[in-house]
Amino acid sequence: MATDIENPIGESALVTTERLLELALHSANICIYVVDIVSQRYVLFKNSEAIFGLTENELLSDLEAFVSLPPEEYKRSVSEYFSHPGDAATIDAAFRSIFEGYPCAYYARMRARGSRYKWCKLNVTPVFENGVPAKMVASFRTSTT
């Protein structure tokens, strides 16, 4: 006879850790996100309200429209959704860096759903699976630059 054993202590610790992460992101005014490069899908946003005034679900819903686009059109559409046209060269360099497997940091003007642009500092790191970048993890915050 099999019995499910729950671990309330482990579950509680996970909830506490997640809540602490949310508090830290909120107090530092930092947003984080994860993109599955292979499926061209944003899979997580935390503290997006701090930068964009939109919830994780609102952003993920908006970005779902780009998933089925060809790679170059996807990159262009996501860039148009989030970044200022004057930062296109910077964004292109960041995409190249990630696809080549290198982390990058840069400043760009960011927005979502047509809101006003805010200068942000972004730090983006590729996550490898089978030796190739499969995901990217990023953190960003508003900046005075």
PEHUPE-V462306 format. One record per run of one state. SS is the DSSP state (helix for helix, strand for strand, loop for the rest). FROM is the first residue (numbers start at 1). TO is the last residue. Records with the same first field share a line. If there is no record, write none. Layout:
SS: FROM-TO + FROM-TO
//
This chain:
loop: 1-7 + 29-29 + 37-40 + 47-47 + 53-55 + 65-70 + 84-84 + 100-103 + 111-117 + 130-131 + 143-145
helix: 8-28 + 48-52 + 56-64 + 71-82 + 85-99
strand: 30-36 + 41-46 + 83-83 + 104-110 + 118-129 + 132-142
//
